[in-house]
Amino acid sequence: MMVAKAGVITKTTPSNETLECCIDLCHNSERCQERLERFFFPSQQLIQLLPNLFKYLSPLYILTNIFSPLFDLLLTLIVNDEYTKNFCSKCGSIADESCKTFVQNFYETNLFDDSIWQSDKETNLLITIYFIGNLKRKFFQHELEIIFNKINQKLMDKILNQSSNELTEIYCYFYGNLINKLASKNEILEQAQSMIKQCETSPDEKHIHLWTIIVKALILYRPSFSEQYIPTLILWMNEKNSIGDLACQSLKILTNFNEQTLLLSSEVDCIVHPMVKQIIFMNILSQMKPLLINNELLPSQMNVLVDLLGNVPKAIIQDEIVSLLPILIRALASSNESVWSSALNSICDLIQSEPNSVVDHIDTLFPRLITLATYQKDMSIRITSLKCLKYLTNLPIHKIEPYRRHIIHLLKTCVDDHKRLMMSEENNEQNDSNLNLNHHEVNSNNNDDDNTIKTQDNQWIDELRLALEKGCDLGSIRNIGKCRPLTDDLRLRVWKTCLDINETNNEYEYIDSNVFDLPEQNVIHDDVSRLVHASQIDQDMLTSKMTDLEAVITYYCKKNHETYGKGNGWIEIFKPLITLEYKDRSELYALFASVRNRYIPRDCEADGMPYHLFRLLLLYHDPELCSFFDTRKIIPDLYAHIWIRSLYAGSCSLNVTLPLWDGYFQHADQFFAFFLALVLLMFAKEQLLEMADKEKNEIINFLSKAPSNLTTDDLDDFCSLANHYASNTPQSFRKEFYSCLFSETDRSFSQKAYSIYQALCLPVSVQELLQANQLGGTAGVRYFIVDCRPAEQYNAKHLYTAFHLDANLLLEDPKEFAGTADALFATQKRAIDAGSAAGGEHLCFIGSGHEEEDKYVRMVVAYFLRRNTKYVSIASGGYEILAQAIEDPTMLIQQQERKISTAAAVVQESLSIGSTLKQNIAEKLPVINTQTASLLNMISSAVKTKSIEVKDKVKDYITHTSLNDSSHSTSKHVSKQDKVSKLYRQNQPSVFSLDEDDDDATTSSFRQHGTSELVDIESWFLRSDLLYKYECEHFDENDRPHPSLLLVSSTHLYILRKLPEHKTMANLVSRRPLNIVSKITSKKNFPEIITFRYAANQGEEDEQEKAIKSNMKNTKIKIPIDCDKVYIPDAGDAIKNIKILIMKALNMFEISNEN
């Protein structure tokens, strides 16, 4: 700081408070760099605060003007100060392409100079290690390789000759860091494996520790390395000397994936395989099983194994935990208190999920749990022991009766524990023991039922609480909570997780201030005062709550340049938020800002975009009710304004809003508010239609109060119906309108926003249109496609499942058009009843895609809407875009290919619609459904005739649709007769067994599905035909894994690739009928990687058969493989279930062929 003294300006060391104020001035400031330079003064406090400003400065500026000037200070602090280590690491992690020259000069000066490796230069070396160890691979892969090759031997000498254990550990981790990042280079990998062998020949403390770090680096990169090196570690552990103890410590290091090391974790851009925990656990367990069976575990080995169970997710160990129960009970009785907590947690999970599995060990387990329930040194051990005792009360009465009095007597001494949490657990357990045992004596059967229901009802709450303590994400919360109402103690933590509020997310940073100087400040103050006084808040908290709310609203307005207005819904959002026990204003601000930015649509003003979209959704599902509102000029913003802007908090009571938001945030669907609004209108529809003669304002007033009638008992039905409407609505509108409703990056009035105002009905993307009818089953949206182009365009080429309805006919002959429309409905109904690929309840009209030609298509759509036809949509872009999106040209057919001469010829050529249900099981698009084509082309040929003739021809067709012409079907799998050919006489393994796949080059093929479709994950989970779903990783054509979902129905296999930027949506990247799966293989050394191979086309099958006949083992001809490669953690069960479904699908297909 500059201080004027007697005319002389001197620079003095600023206080910590001064530095903090200066840093605050730089936050979120466009002049951050300028302000920083004015008060920059090297100090330990500044190093601690500076990383907060890195996001406002360029990487090169940080390294040149901050990191370099502070280097001398860093040298004095690096050894003992964690903030300095973090600062150096942060500087390395922010370096990018622009910093390459700086980085090169830095490592050449501080690593390549021999003097740096002298003992008096340790601090220089430490700074360099933390900086280089955090460089990103994508920018500095080549530089890291140069560094490794240059310093490899020097670093080894430093490790093996270092006297300080702490420094030795840092050097080892840095060596592991470089190996992990460069393991894809064969030369580096060979050097690492050579060093491992060298360490194995001299197993002393330093060599074993170095061996451990190198092995861990390789296992993180490729978990299969554990099969190679874990046996060596187990052998060392069997040594009853210092080597055995060192090996046990090494196993702890290998399996401690929770340590936040600065040099060997994903945080420093090391390669960490997502399934490393599961793979290494299974390998260790398989190696130690002989010792477990023979009860030969040494105490140190037992401690390590129990400690390992505490580091591995419950889902991974649940299949093995029963076999490990004796070891866990032994651990409880050991003198090593450090393993008690891990053993108790594993036992608690087991008792909770499978209480009968501990029956054989009850005599040993009960006394030990009673002892640990009064353990004074560690409260967590007491609480977990009490939970175990609580869950054990569900065992049969004769098993726990001998311990009842002992338990109750012992717990009475603990009830006066001053820790409220302990008192709660102890009282609950004691009550459960009393109630459970006494009720057993009175009425055993009734009590068994009641306790089972109670345990099942509350089990998920305990599981959710445990997951939150360990740190879980939205997906875990949704899987456990299933959108159910939360308890008060869990609500805040769950909401913060669902809203992505955490310390690392700087999106909702808050700068506290009590300066209330907005022009509309009086309005804000009055609204806040009204809300707080209407809430049930203690009098002594009123003033602080009011100040908190006013400060948060004021800061939000200033930060986002918004003007607060009365009735904008903000104050209603705070109604549920102020009931939470938020820690400070910053947390309250984060909650409010996240709810508003994430779930409240933009432009919620009069005649705003959200209300036009809601009208389109209402028109889609209930055109009659929409027409009722339109004729009275009742637009949605008149009654739904406060619903949408406050997320129903302004209309519902607090006891309804809280559980409603619990489910809403877990569901995480930003469009869900619109479907809730639809349900409210459906609830009120009967009363609304009876109010036809009422005044407009009376109808609006009735509607706006509709949510206030909801009770907590209504919420299940309320949300379930909303889910039904959401799953029965085209999904492409979400992708189409998301950016203009919710995106913070696109705030301009886009063409998409304009399309909401101009849309006649709900638009559907052609990709969704094509894929919906190919998915198999009856769940979700299926379309009946109506091609409204002129007859000559339709005859030239059209989609094989499209019904032709010439839009020009509406003006040329309205009466004939009406008759054709009736025929359309009859054909649609018949196709739906038969399960045809062309059948669907949802009508989608398609024009040419040219505005001038499609002027009558809108009139056709309006005609059907006037008839109150549900589920009417129009294809975006028309036939022009659809033709570009179609990958297989056989999906488009020409009229002359199926020319119709007489009605009899139509009947003879057509397939039975009824047979299509069987055909769908074997169907693999683009095979043309000939019965559908015949039907639709016959209708098309009659469009220009009188309406009575159209009806007669349709009636005649339906009468004769019992014939099944299978000549046009294309078989995807061999029939029973084909299986006697030479190809099947060879000793081939079952095509549906898990074979060894040694072809590392096999990658997923995208020949069938080049364009993916955006879908809603939750809607897919609600499909009635969905049988199984598995978490997996799908490998793309470049063999890169992507987090995905493998879904299986009775007829199809689907792969949904998750979107990192949108957790509720996914891309449908693969859709395969089960009966075209020709082979399922697994990797020899990695059985969780599964490859699904699909039946080739005819030319490829001929080429493969020739290769087999010629015994061409070394042929140079590459036969393309249509396949999907996935990584499934639970591969065994998944493939077993899929195999059964494939056999069923094939049997049905063969039966249909025989018929």
N, C-alpha and C positions, 0 to 999 in steps of 0.2 A: 504494500500500500504506500502511496505517496503522502508524506506528512510534511507540512511547511513549518520550519522552526528557525526563527531569527533570520528570515530571508533566504534560508537554505532548504532545498527540498531533499529529504532523505527517504530511503525505502526501508520500511520496517516489516517485520514478519507479522502478517495479519492473524487475528484470532480465529478459532474454529468457527465461531458464530458469524464472523464477517465473511469467511469463505463460503459458508453455507448460503448466506444471503446473495453473494455474488453468483454462485452457481444457479440459484433460483432465478436470478435475472436473465440468465442465458437460456433457461428452459423454454422450448417452443418458440424461440425467437428467431426471426429471419436474420438478425444481426448477432447471432451467437458467436461467430468467429471474432467479430470486432470487439464485442464486449469481453470475451475471454482474454484477448490480448491485453486489455487495459489493466486487468488485475492479476494476470498470470504470475504466480510466485511459487517456486518449487517448495513443496512441503509434503509431509506424510499425509496430512488431511486432504490436500488437493488430489493426491494420487487415489485416495479412497473415493472422492466425489466425481472425478473426471469421467469415468465410464458412463455416467448418466447423460453426458452431453454428446457421446459419440454419434448418436443417430442424427444429430444436426450438422455434423462436420463430414467432410470427404475423407476417405481412408488415407489418401496421400498426405493431406494436411495433418492428420492425426500423427502419422509416423514421422513426418518431417519437422513439424512445429511443436509437437507435444512429447512424443516418445523420445526423440533424440535429445532435446534439452534437459529432460528429466533423467537421462541415463546415469549420471554420476550419483544422483540421489537414490536411484534404484539399486545401485551397487551396495549401498550401505544398509538397505532394508530387505533385500531379496531373501535372505536366509531365514528370518524369523517372522516376517510380516505377510500374512495371508493376502491382504489387500494388494500388496505389491505383486505377488505371484498372479493374482487374478488380473491385475492391470496389464502385466506383460502378456498373459494369455489372451486377453481381449484384444490387445494391439495386433497380435498375430492372426486372430480369427477374422478381423475386419479387412485384412489385406486382400486386394483383388488385382485384376490385370494391370491396373494403373500403377501399382506399387512394385512391379517386378524389378526395376532397376534398384530401388531402395533395398529390397529384400536381398538381391544378389550381392550388393555391396556390404550389407550387414553380415551375411553368413560368411562371406570371404574374409572379412576383417575379424570376426569373432569366433570362427570355427576352424578356418584353414591355417591360421597362424599357429605355429607350434608352441609359442610362448603361452597361448591361452590355456594349454593343457597342463601347465605347471600348477602346483598346489596353491600358489598365492593368487591365482586367477580364478578361483572357484566361483566367485560371485559373477564374473563376466560369463562364465559358462552356464550358470543357472539361468540368468536372464535370457541367454540365447536359446537354451533348451525350451523354456516356457513359450518363447516367441515362435520358434521354428516348429515346435510340437503342435501348435494350433493353426498352422497354415492349411488352407483348403486344398484338397486334392485336385479339384477341377481347375484351379489356377496354377498350382505349383508342383504338379506330379513330376515333371522333368527335373526341377530344381531339387526336390526331395531325393530323387534317385542319385543325383550328383553328390549331394551331401552324404548320403549313406555310403557310397563307394569311397568317398574321400576320408571319412572319419571312422569307418567301421573298426579298424584295428585299434585306433587310439581310444575309442570308447570302450572296447573290450578290456584293454589294459587298465583303463581308469576304474572300471567296475571291479576287476579282480584284485587290484592293488589299493583300493580305497579303504581307509580305516574307519570312516564314519558310516554307520549303517544307514542313517537317514539319506545321506548323499548317494550311497550305493543304490538305494531303492529308486531314487529319482533318475539316476543314469539308466537303471534297468528298464524303467517304464518308458523312458525316451527311446531306448533301443527297440522295445516292443512296439512303440508308436510308429516308428519308421518301418518296421517289418510288416505291421498290419496294413499300412497304407500302400506298401509296395509289393504285397504278397502276390499280386497278379503277375509280377515279373519273375520268370523262371529262375533267373540268376540269383535274385534276392532270396527267393524261396529255398533254393539249394544251399545258400550260405547260412540261412537260419537253421535248416535241418542239420547242417554240418556242425553248427555250434551246439545244437541240442545233443548230438552224439558225443561231442567233446565234454559237455557237462555230465553226461551219464557215466563217463569213464572216471570222473573225479567227484563223487557225490559228497562234497562238503557243503557248508552253509551257503557260501556265496554262489557256488555252482548250482545248487538246488534252487536257490532263489532266482537266479538268472534263467535257469531251465523253465521254471514256473511262468515267468513273465513272457518268455518267447512262445511257449506253448499256448498261453492264454491269448496272445496276439493272433496266433494262427487259428485257434478255435473260434474266436470272435469272427474272423474272416470266413472260415469254412468249418462248421461244427463237426464234420466227419473226421477231422484230425483227432478228435477225442478218442476214437477207436484205436488209433495208433499209439497214443501216448498215455492214456489213462492206465493201461495195464502196468506200465513201468512205475507209475506213482503208487499203485496198489501194492506192488512188490516192496517198494521202499517203506510203505506204511506198516508192513508186517514185521519190519525189523524192530526188535525190542531194545532200541538204543536211541541215541540222539537223531540218527537218520530217520527213524520212524516218526519221532516227534516233528522233525522238520517237514516230512512228507505230509503229515496231517495239516500243518499250517499251510503248506502249498495247496492242498485240496481246498482249504477255506478260501484262499486267494482266487483259485480258479472258479469257484462257484459263487463268489461274492459279487453279484452283478449290480448290487445297489450302491456300491461305493462310488462317490462322486470324484474320482481321480481326475486331475487336470491333464493327464497325458495318455490315458488308455480307455476311452469311452466314446460314445457317439457324439458327446458334446464337443470333442476336439476333432470331429470329422473322421474318426476311425470307422472302419467297416465293421458293423455289428449285425450279424445275421438275426433276423427276427425270431427264429425258433431255436436259438442257441441254448436257452434254459432247458427246454424239453429234451433236446438231443443229448446234452451232456449229462443230465440227470439219469436218463435211461441207460446210457453207457456206464456210468458209475454204478448204478444199481445192479446191472447185469454182471459187472465184475465183482461186486461185493456179495452177491446172493449166496455163493457157496459158504461164505463166512457166516451169513445170517442163518442159513439152514442148520449148520453145525454148531451154532451158538459160540463161535470162536472170535467174535469181535473183541478187540482190545478196548479199554476205556477211551483212549484217545480217538480210535476209529469210530466208536459209538457217538462221541461228542461231535465229530465232524459230520457224520451222517445226519444226526438230528439238526445240526446247524444248517445243513444243506436243505432240509425240508422247509426251514423257515425262509429260505431265499427263493424257493421255486413256487410259482403260482399254484393255487389249490387245484385248478382244473387239470394240471399236468400230473399231480401225484395221487389223484383220487382213486385211480385203479390199483395203486400199489400200497395205499396207506394201511389197508387191513392186514396185509402180510408183515408190515413194519410195526404193528401195534406192540408186540412184545418188546421190541427195542425201545420204543417210546416210553413204555412203562418202566423199563430199566433205567432210562435216562432220568425219570422223575425221582428215582431212588438214589441216584448218584450224588456224590459230594460236589460235583461241578455245577454251581448254581447258574452258570451262564447258559446252560442248555435247557433249563426248566421252562423258560418262556416259549422257546420253539416247540418243545415237546408238548406243552399244554395246548398251544394253538392248534397243532395238528390233531391232537386227541379231541379237542373241542369240536373241530370241524367234522370229525368222524362220528362222534356221538350225536351231533345234530342231524347229520344226514342218514346215518345207519346205526341207530342206538343198539340194535340187536347184535351187532358185530362185536360188541365188547362184553357180552354176557359171560363168556368163558373166563374173562379176566377180572370180573367184578370184585372178587375177594381181595385181589391185590390193588386194584385201582381205587376203590372207595376209601380205604384208610389213608392212602397217600394224598388224595384230593382234599380230604378233611384237614389234614395237616397243613397243606399249602394254602387252604382257604383262610388260615389265620397267620400267614407269613407276614411279618411286619416290615421287612426291608424293602419290598417291592409291591406297590399297589396293583400293578398290572397282573402280577402273578395271582394275587388274591382274587381279582375280578374274574380272570379266566377260569380259575378253579371253581368259583361259585357258579359260573355259567355251565361248566361241565356237570356239576352236581344238579343243577336245574334241569338240564337235558336228560340226565339219568333218571329223573322221576317218571319218565315215560315208559320205563321198563316194567315188566310184570311185577306185581306186588310181592310175590314170594322171594324175588331177587333182592329187593331193597328194604324189606321190612326189618331185617336184622340191624340195619344201620340207622333207622329212622330216629330213635331217641338220641343216639349219639350225635347225629347231625344237628338236631334242634337244640340240644343242650350246648353244643360247642358254639353254634352261631349266636346264641343269646349273649355271649360275652363280647361279640363284635358289633352289636346293633348300635352301640353308642359311639361308633367311629365318627370322628369329626368330619371326615371326607364324605360329602353328600353322595357322590357316585357310589362309594363303597356301601353306604347305608342302604341305598336303593337296591343294589344287587343282592345284598345279604337278606334284606326284607323280602324281596321277590322270591329268592331261593327258599327261604324259610316258609313263606306262605305256600309256595308250590309244594313243598314237602308235606306240610300239614294238610293242605287241601287234598292233595293227591292221595296220601295214605289213608286219611279218614274217610274220604269218599269211597276208596276201595273197600273199606270195611263195611260201609253201608250198602253201596250198590256198585259193584265192580264193573259191570258191563256199561252202565251209563257213563261212569267216569272215564273209562277208556275212550269212548267216543268223543266226549266233550274235550278231554285233554288233547286228543289227536287233532281235533279241529282247531283248538286254540293254538297249538304248536305250529300247525301248518299255516294259520293266518298270520302269525307273528314272525315266522321263521325268516321271511324275506326282509323284514325290518332289521333284524340282527345281521343278516348277510350284507345288507346295504351299508349299515353302519361300519362294519368291518372293512368293506371295500373302500369307503370314504377315508378311513384312517390310513389305508395303505396307498391311497392316491389312485383314483380310477377316472375313467373318461366317460363321456356321454353314452357311448355304446354299452358300457358295463352297467351304468345306472338304468338305462332303458331295459336291458335284459333282466335285471333284478327287480326293478320297480314296476315294470310293465304299465307305466302311466297311472299307477294307483296313487291315491292321496297319501301325503307324507305326514310323519309326526313333527311336532313343533321343533324338536331338537335337531332334526335332520334337514328341515326345509331350507335354511339359509345355505348350508354347504352344498346341497343338491342344486339349488338354483344357480349358485355361483359356478359350479362345474358345467351345468347345461348352458349357461350364458357365456362360458369361456372367460370368466373373470379370475385372474390369477396374477401373481407377482411378475410373471414374465410378459404378460400382455400389457403393453403400454398404450393401447388404443384409447383407454378411458382414464388417462392421467388427469388428476385433479389438483389444482392449486388453490389452497384455502384462502378465503378472504371474507371480511365482514363489510366490504364496501358495497352498499346497495344503492346504485345510482342510475338504474335504468329509467327511461321515461315512463314505462308502465309498471314501476315498482309498487305503486299503491294497489294496483289490481292484483299483483302477485301476493302482496302482504294480506289483502283481504281474503283471497282464495285459500291461502295457507292457514290463516286463522280459522276460517270456516271448517276446513278439513280436520284440523287438530282438535278443535273443540267438539266436533261431532264424533271423534274417535274416543274409545275408552282408554284414555291415557291418564296416568297418575298426574295429579295437579303439579307436583314438584318437577315433572318432566315436560310440562307444556311449553315453557319458554324455550328450552333447549331444542325440542323437536321443531318448533316453529322456526327458530334461527337456522337449524340444519336444512330444512326444506327450502327456505327462502334463499339461503346461500347456494344450494345446489342448482335451483332453477335459474338464479341470476348468472351463475358461472356457465351453465349450459347455453343460455342465450348469447352470452358474450363469445364463447368459444366457437359456436356454430353459426353466429350471425343471424340469429332468429329472434323474432318478436313474439313475446308472450301475449296470448289473447284469451279472453274469457271464453270458456267452453271449448278449448282446444283439446281437452282430454288429458293434459299433463297431470293436473292435480289429482285426477281419479287414479292414474297409474300409481301414485304414491300411497293410495289408501291401503293396499296390501303390503307395500314395502316398509311402511313405518311400524308394522307389527313385528318385523324381524329385529333381532338383536344385532344390528350392524355395529361394527367396532368404531367407525368414525365417518366423517362426511365423505371421504374419498370412496369408501365402500358403498355408501348410499348413492353417490353419484354414478359409480360404475354400474350398479344395478339398474338405476333409472335410464341411463344412457344406453345400456345394452338392450333393455326391453324396447325402448322407443326406436332405436336404430335398426334393431334386428327384426322386430315383429310388427311394428306399426308402419303401414305402407306410406310412401311419399304421396304428396298432393291430396291429403284427406281434407279437401276443401269442398265447398259447394260445387256440384257438377264435376268432381274430381275423377281421376282415372280409376281408383279402386272401386268406386261405385258403378262406373260403367262396366267394369269387368264383372262385378257381382251381378249386375243385370243380365249379362250374357250367360252366366252360370245358372241363374234362375230360369232364363228362357230355355236353356238346354234341358233342365230337369222338369220344369213345370210351366210350359208356355201358357196354359190357361190362367194361372195366377199372375204371370208376368203381364198378360193382356189386361187383366183386371186392374193392375196398377197403372199401365200405360194409358188406358182410356180415361183414368181419373187424374193423370199427370202427377202421380205419386212416384217420384224418383227415389232410389235407395238412400241417398244422403239425407233425406228428410226424416227417415226413421232409424237408419242404421249408423248414423254419424257417430254417436257416442259409443256404440258397440265396437266399431272398428278402431276408433281413435284411442280408446282406453282399454282395449282388449277385454271388454265386457265388465271391467271393474267398476265403471260408472253406472251400470244398470243392475248388476247382481249384488246381493248382500255379501258381506265380507266372508261369512262362513261358507258361501258357495264359490266366491272368487278364489280363495286360497287353494282348495283342492282342484279347482278348474285349472289354475295356473300350474299346479304340480304336474298334472297330466300334459298340459300344453307344452311346457318346457322340455319334458321328457320326450314327447312326440317330435318336437323340433321341426314342425312343418309350418313355414311362414305363411302359407295360403290356407291354413286350417281355419282361421277366423271366418273366411267366406263360407265354408261348409257348415260351420256352427250356425251362421246366420241363416243358411238354407233350412236347417233343421227347425229353427225357431219359426220360420214362415210356414213350414209344413205342419208344425204343431198348431199354428193359428189359422190355417187355411179355411177350415170349416166355419169358424166364427167370422172370418173376413168376408167370405162369400155371402154370408147372411147379412152383412152390413152394407150391401150394395146400394141401399137407398140412403145411407148415412152421409154426413158432410165429410169432405176431404180431411179437415183438421181432426175430426173425431177418429177417423181411421188411423191417421198418423200417430195420434196420441195413444191409441190402443196398442199399436205396433211397437212404439218406442219403449213401452213398459213391459213388453213380453219377457225379457230376461229376468225381470224382478220376480216373476212367478216361479222360477226354478228353485228347487230345493236340493240338498245334498243327495237325496235318494234318486233324483232325476239324472244325476250327472253321468252314471254309467250308460243309460240309454241315450242320453244327449250326445255323448262323445262317440258311442258305437255307431249311431246313425250318421254322424258327421263322417266317420271313417268309411261308411258304406257309400255315401255320396262321393267322397274323394276317390275311392277305388273304382267308381262307376262313371268317372269323368275322364275324358282324354287328358293325357299327361303332358302333351307337348305345349299346352298353353302356359305351363309353368316356366319352361325354358324361354318361350317367346316373350313373356312379359315380366320376367324376373328383374331384368336390368332397369326397366323404367319404374318399377314399384319399390324395389328394395336395395338396389345397388347404390353404394355411396360413391363409387368411382365414376358412374355415368349419371350426372345430374342434369344433362341437357334434355330438351324435349325432342325425343328421337322419333324416327318413323314408326317404331313399334308402338310408342305411346299414341301417336296419331291413329294407328290402326285400331286401337281399343275404342276410340270414339266413333270410328267409321264402320266398325264391324256390324254386319247384319245378324250374324250368329257366331257361335264359338268356332274359331279356326282350328284346324288339325294339320299337323305337318305330314307330308307325304311319307316320311320315314316311319312314323307311328302307324299310319294307315296301312302300309305294306306289311309291317311286322305283326300288328295286332292279330290278324287272322291266321298267322302262321305259328302262333305260340302253342297251340294244342290246348285241350280242355275248354271249359266254359266260363272260367272266372275272368274278371276284368272287362275291358271294353272290346267288343267285336263289332265289325262294321259291315253294313250292307251298302256297297258302293254303287252310286248312281251316276253314270256318265251322261252329262247333259250337253255334250257337243253335238253339232249337226251330224246327220246320218252319214254323210260322206267321210267325215273325219273319223267317226267311230268305226266304219267299215274298213277304212284304211289300216287302222291298228288300234287295239284297245286292250286294257287289262282283262285277263281271262275270267276274272270273277265279277266284272262290272255289268250291271243292268243298264240298258240304254233307255234314256228318256230325253227325247229331242226337245230342248228348251223352246225352239221356234214354234212348236206345236201349241204352246199355251196361247199365242196370239192368233195363229192361223185357224185353229179349231178347238176352242176351249172345252167343248163337250167331249170331243175325242180325247183330249188331254186328261180330263177327269176320269174317263174310263181306263186310260192307261195307268193313271195313278192308283186306281183300285186294283188293277192287275199287279202293280208293283207291290202293294201291301200283301196281296195273296201269295205272291212268289216269295217275299221275305219271310212270311210266317211258315211256309212249307220248308224253306231252306233251314230255318232255325230248328224246326221240329226234327228234321233229318240229321242235324249236326253237320251240315255242309260247310266247307271252307268259305263259301260265299255268304253264309248266313250270319246275321248279327242284328241285334235290336237297335243299334245305332246307325242312323242314316247319314252317310257322308256324300255330299254332292260335289262333283268335280267338273270344272269347265276346261277350256283350252289353255288358260293362263294368260290370254291376251284380253285386255280390258274391253276393247271394242267388240270382240267376238262374244264376250261373256256378259254383255249387258242384260240378256234375258235369263241368265242363270240365277241372278239375284232375285228375279221375279218368281222363278220356280221355287227357290228356297222360301220366299215370303208366302207363296201359296201353301206350302206344307205347314209353315208356322201358323197361318191363319186357321188351319184345320186342327190346331193345338196338338201337333205331332211332337212327341217327346224325342229327345236325343238327336236333334238335327244339327249338323255341322257342315262346314265347307272346307275343301282341301286347299291349303295355302299354296299358291303358285300354279295350281291347276295341273293339267295333263303334261304340260311342257316340263315342269320340275319333276313330276312323277316318273316320266320316261327316263330322265337323266339319273334318277335314284335307283332304278331297277338294274340289278347286276346281271340277271339272266334273261336273255332276249326271249326265251320260250314262255315267259310270263305274259308277253304281249302277243296276241294272235290277230290274224287278219280274217275278215269275214269270208273270203273266198275259200279259205282252208276248210270251212265247215258250212258250205253252202246248203241251204235248206230248200228242198224242192216241194215236198208235200208234208202234210201233218203226219202221215204214216211214216215217212222217212225220218222225221224228227223222233218219233217214238222208237223206231228201230235203232237209230244211232245213239240215242241218249242212254246214259247210265241212270240207274235208280238213285234218287236223292237219298232214299233210306239206306242204301248201301254205303253212302259216304261216311257214316259213322264208323264202320269197320275200316274203310279205306284210310281215314285220318290217322289211324295208328301207324300205318306203314308209309304215310305221306311224307315225302321230303321235297319241299319246293325246290326248283320250279316245275315239278311234274304238273301237267295241266289236268285239272279236275274236269274230265270230259262231260260228266253229267251236268255240272254247273254251266259249262260253256254252252252245251246244247240248249239248256233251259233259257239262258239269257239271250243267246243268239236268236232263238225262236221268237222270244218276245220282241227283240229288236226288229225282226223282219216284218212284224205285224204292226209296228208303231203307226204307220201311215194309213192303216185300214180303219174301218168303223170301230167304235168302242165295243159293240156287241161281239164283233168278230174276235177282238183281242181277248175278251173274257172267255169265249168258246174255245179258243186255241189253248189258253192256259188251262182251262178245265180238262180239255182233252189230254194235255201233257201230263197233268197230275194223275189222271186216271191210269195212264200207262207207265208210270215211273217205277213199277215193280221190277222191270227188266234191268239186269246188271250186265253191262258190256264191259268186261274186264280187258278187252283187247287194247285199250288205250292206257292201261295202267303200266307203270314201270316199276318192276320189283327192285327193292333196295338190298334185300338179303336173299341168299340162295334158298330155294325151296327144298322140300324133302327129296324130290327127285334129283335135284342138282347135286345133292350131297354124295351121290355114288360115283361122281366123276373122278378122274385120276387125281385131281387136286385134293380131293378129300380122302383118297385112299392112302395118302402118305401119313406117317406118324406125326401129325401136327398136334401141338398142344391146344387145349381149349382156348378159343379166341377170347373168352371172358375170364380167364384166370390171370392172376398177377404174374406175368413173366418178367424175367430180368431184361432190362433195357440198357444196353451198354452204349447206345448211340448218343453221345453227349451233344451232338449237333442238332438233335431233334428239337424243333421249336414249333410253337403253335402256328397253324396255318389260318390265314384270313381270306381264303379264296371264296368262302361262302358269305362272309359277313364283313365286307370292307367298311361299311358305314354303321356305326353304333347308334343306339337309340337311348336318349335320356329317359330314365324311368324313376319312379318313386319307390324306394326300398320298402317302406312300410306297407304300401298298397300291394306289393308282390307277396309280402309275408301273409297278407290276408286272403290270398287266392285260395279258393276252396279245393283246388286240385293239387296244391303243393303238399308233397309228402315229407321231403327232407330238405334241410338247409345246412350248409357247412361253410365255416370260415376257411378261406384258402388264399393262395397267391397264384395268379395267372401269369404265365410267361408269354410275352409278346413275341413278334417275329424276330426281334433282336435279342431274345432270351433274357429280357429284363422282367423281374417279377413286379406285379402290381397287386396290392390288397384287394381281394375280390370275395364274392359269395358264389358258391356252387349250389344251385337250386335244382331239385329233382321232382318232377311230377310223375304221374303214372305213364306218361307217353313221351316226355321230353326232358332234356337236360339243358340247363341254362347257366351261363356265367355272367354275373353282374360285376363290373369293375367299379370299385368305389371311387368317389370324387373327393380328393383331400380338401377342396375348397368348399364343398357342400355335403355335409355328413348325412343328409337324408336322401340324397339322390345318387344314382349310379348309371353307368353306361352298360346297356345290354350288348355285350361283345360276341356272345356265342349262343346259338339256339340250335339244338340238335335233337331230332327224333331218336328215341332210344333204339329203335330197330335198325338204325344204320351204323351203330357202334360195332366195328368189326374186330377190335382188339383193345385190350387194356393192359398196359405194361407199367412196370415200376423200375426205378434205378436200382442197380445191384447194391451200391453202397449207400443209397439214400432212398429207402422204400417209401418215404412220404411223398416223393415226386412221382406223380401218376401221369401217364400219357394215354389219352383216349384217341384211338385211331378210328376213322370212319370209312365206310364203304366207298371205294373209288368209283368213278364213272366207267362206262363200258370199255372205253379205249384203254384206260389204265389197268382195268382188270385183265384184259387180253394180254397186255404187256407183262404184267406180273405172272400170269399163267405160263407164258412162253419162257420167262426166266426160270421158273421152277422146273419146267419140263426139260430144259437144256442144262439143268444143274449149274446155272451160271452163278457160282458163289463169288467170283471175283469180277463180275460184270461191271463195266464202266458206265452203263446206262443208269442214270439216276431217276428213279420212279418217284414222282411227287407224292408226298404224304399229306393227307388232309387230317389234321389232328389238333388237339388242345392239350397243352401241358400245364399241370397245376401242382402246387404244393399243398397237401391236405394234412394237417397235423393228425387227425383221426382217420387216416387212410384206410385202415383195416375194416372198420365198421361201415364207412362210406361205400367202399367198393363192394362189400358184401350185399348191402341193400340195393345198390345200383344193378348188380348182377341179377338179382331176383327179378327186378322190374324189367330188365332187358329180356329175360327168358319169357316173362309173361307177354311182353309186347310182341316177341317173335312168334309165340304160339298163336296169339290172336291173328297176327298177320298171315300165318300159314293156313289157319282155319278159313280166313276170308278168301285166300287164294283157292283152296279146295272147293269152297262154295261157289 
